[in-house]
Amino acid sequence: MTPDGMTPERFETLAEAYGGDVARWPDAEREAAAQAMAARPAWAQAALARAGDLDAALDAYGPPRAAAGLMDRIVADAPTPRRAWRWTGWLAPAGLGAGLAAACAAGMILGARLSTPAIPETDSVVTAVTADDTGAYPDEEA
């Protein structure tokens, strides 16, 4: 362990994570890395060389290139998109008119329903009979 507290394991972990160039390491770790490299230069160089090999392999990697004309063939073979159905011509005003008529009819029905007084339901029946009602039925004898 170096006087600042960086262990060899920590140094190797940082080298694997950030690469063989200490300049790419976090600022807070660079001073401790410099002291570790001064304390054990051969070991530090070997750890940085291993990380540098990985950096070189990663830098050499590039995405595969497509064959020339591939994009043109894909676009040419792609199906043509369908046109979206649009409310044009007479259909849009007709649809709006039908919606307005339905709203008016619903308003009238609701208004008529709310304005009609409710007839109270009772269990009793009131009947008024007068003297004149006795001769109302000619077939009957009084």
BELZIZI-V912500 format. One record per residue. N is the residue number from 1. RES is the residue in one small letter. PSI is psi in radians with two decimals (NA if undefined). NEAR is the number of other C-alpha atoms within 12 Angstrom. D_CENTER is the distance of its C-alpha to the mean C-alpha in Angstrom with 2 decimals. Layout:
BEGIN
n = (N N)
res = (RES RES)
psi = (PSI PSI)
near = (NEAR NEAR)
d_center = (D_CENTER D_CENTER)
END
This chain:
BEGIN
n = (1 2 3 4 5 6 7 8 9 10 11 12 13 14 15 16 17 18 19 20 21 22 23 24 25 26 27 28 29 30 31 32 33 34 35 36 37 38 39 40 41 42 43 44 45 46 47 48 49 50 51 52 53 54 55 56 57 58 59 60 61 62 63 64 65 66 67 68 69 70 71 72 73 74 75 76 77 78 79 80 81 82 83 84 85 86 87 88 89 90 91 92 93 94 95 96 97 98 99 100 101 102 103 104 105 106 107 108 109 110 111 112 113 114 115 116 117 118 119 120 121 122 123 124 125 126 127 128 129 130 131 132 133 134 135 136 137 138 139 140 141 142)
res = (m t p d g m t p e r f e t l a e a y g g d v a r w p d a e r e a a a q a m a a r p a w a q a a l a r a g d l d a a l d a y g p p r a a a g l m d r i v a d a p t p r r a w r w t g w l a p a g l g a g l a a a c a a g m i l g a r l s t p a i p e t d s v v t a v t a d d t g a y p d e e a)
psi = (2.44 2.89 -0.47 -0.12 0.09 2.14 2.83 -0.62 -0.72 -0.72 -0.82 -0.65 -0.76 -0.67 -0.72 -0.62 -0.74 -0.10 3.13 -0.12 1.94 -0.37 -0.38 -0.04 2.81 2.54 -0.68 -0.35 -0.25 -0.73 -0.79 -0.63 -0.68 -0.69 -0.66 -0.66 -0.58 -0.61 -0.67 1.33 -0.70 -0.79 -0.75 -0.72 -0.68 -0.72 -0.73 -0.57 -0.73 -0.76 -0.60 -0.62 -0.74 -0.70 -0.76 -0.72 -0.71 -0.65 -0.54 -0.38 2.40 2.70 2.58 2.50 2.41 2.70 2.62 2.34 -0.04 -0.77 -0.71 -0.69 -0.69 -0.79 -0.68 -0.61 -0.16 2.48 2.61 2.45 2.56 2.58 2.41 2.49 2.27 2.61 1.65 2.94 -2.36 -0.27 -0.65 -0.87 -0.59 -0.72 -0.72 -0.69 -0.71 -0.69 -0.72 -0.73 -0.70 -0.68 -0.70 -0.77 -0.73 -0.67 -0.71 -0.76 -0.76 -0.72 -0.74 -0.64 -0.69 -0.45 -0.23 2.17 2.51 2.42 2.14 2.42 2.29 2.79 -0.22 2.62 2.24 2.20 2.30 2.24 2.27 3.05 -0.51 -0.36 -0.22 -0.46 0.33 -0.41 1.83 -0.44 -0.31 2.59 2.37 NA)
near = (17 20 14 16 16 25 22 25 18 21 36 29 21 30 34 24 22 25 28 28 27 31 18 19 24 17 14 15 24 22 21 26 40 25 22 31 27 16 20 20 17 13 18 30 24 19 31 32 22 23 26 25 19 21 21 16 13 13 12 11 11 9 8 7 10 11 10 9 11 12 13 12 13 13 12 11 10 10 9 8 7 7 6 7 8 10 12 11 9 11 13 14 13 14 15 14 14 14 14 14 14 14 14 14 14 14 14 14 14 13 13 12 12 11 10 10 9 8 6 7 7 7 6 7 7 7 7 8 10 9 9 10 13 13 13 13 10 9 8 9 8 11)
d_center = (50.90 51.40 52.57 49.13 47.65 45.90 46.60 46.95 43.93 41.83 43.22 42.36 38.83 38.28 39.94 37.67 34.52 35.50 38.11 41.82 41.83 42.14 41.11 37.48 37.58 36.31 38.87 39.61 40.70 42.86 45.95 46.03 45.58 48.52 50.68 49.78 50.69 53.95 54.82 54.23 54.05 54.60 51.97 49.40 50.13 49.65 46.24 45.13 46.54 44.48 41.31 42.49 42.85 39.23 38.26 40.38 38.84 35.29 36.41 38.05 34.94 33.21 30.70 32.57 33.50 32.93 36.02 37.10 35.85 33.08 30.39 32.65 33.18 29.47 28.86 32.01 31.13 27.58 27.44 27.39 24.34 25.05 25.37 23.15 25.32 26.08 27.91 31.03 34.70 35.98 33.01 30.90 33.80 34.76 31.37 31.33 34.94 34.31 31.52 33.88 36.73 34.74 33.77 37.44 38.71 36.44 37.65 41.26 41.03 39.42 42.01 44.88 43.69 43.46 46.81 48.90 50.84 50.62 53.94 54.60 55.45 58.69 60.69 64.04 65.71 68.20 71.06 73.85 77.16 80.00 83.58 82.93 80.43 83.17 84.37 80.99 81.43 84.68 84.78 84.97 88.12 88.06)
END
